[in-house]
Amino acid sequence: MKIVCPACGNHKSFLIPLWVRCTFKFNKDGTLSILHVRQLESLEDKIVDQGKTSFAITCKDCGADALVTLNEYENLDNQKAQRAALEAL
Amino acid sequence: MKLLCIRCGNYTYFETDITGIKEISAADGLMTIDNARFPDFDYTEDTIRNNLKDMVDYVLKEDDSSLVFDPETETYYNRFITCARCGSAKVIKPFRPKRRMVPLDQELEENREEFNALRKERTDENSLPRLWEP
């Protein structure tokens, strides 16, 4: 799998928004304290759904939507298969 | 007491769903998930704290729009915040009897001297005694 930013070419760091369930309490002085944070979404699903939802993976440097390639060798495999088929003929 | 669960009486511990931000780092064929850190602050922590505060402030301010009436049980449910003790969504702002309001004219009259003193400070500032002449 490969994640690349098509705008700036960054391939190292990206931001992903995730829904979390936050348990908190009211302090006596009116402030809030966070007790627990639990992740609600699956990261795998989020990465696979890239491009289908508005909550997308974005580039950390420029903020553009990232491009996720799940199987970067897919095209190579296709070319190999086509070449093998031609050679067999 | 800002919020109250009318099922169990809890007014301290609650839960809500908010969006957080995580960072995906790819290096040497490995992908790691961690907090999004910039040189001067932690973006993940900042987002969670701010979103939580925004959510609580919204529910406290827009009390009517955050509640949904269920005709079957004839009770109100909070759309955003649930009780962390019993899991119920019957979380509402506690009822407070309205404070008796003083008419505005009466309040202005009571504070007239204070206001005059305040204005006098400003006018005196522009008419300070002249200590020397150029």
Interface residues (C-beta under 8 A of the other chain):
Chain A: M1 K2 I3 H11 K12 S13 F14 L15 I16 P17 L18 W19 V20 R21 C22 T23 F24 K25 F26 G30 L32 I34 L35 V37 L40 L43 F55 I57 K60
Chain B: M1 K2 L3 Y11 T12 Y13 F14 E15 T16 D17 I18 T19 G20 I21 K22 E23 I24 S25 A26 A27 M31 I33 A36 Y43 I48 R49 L52 K53 V56 A84
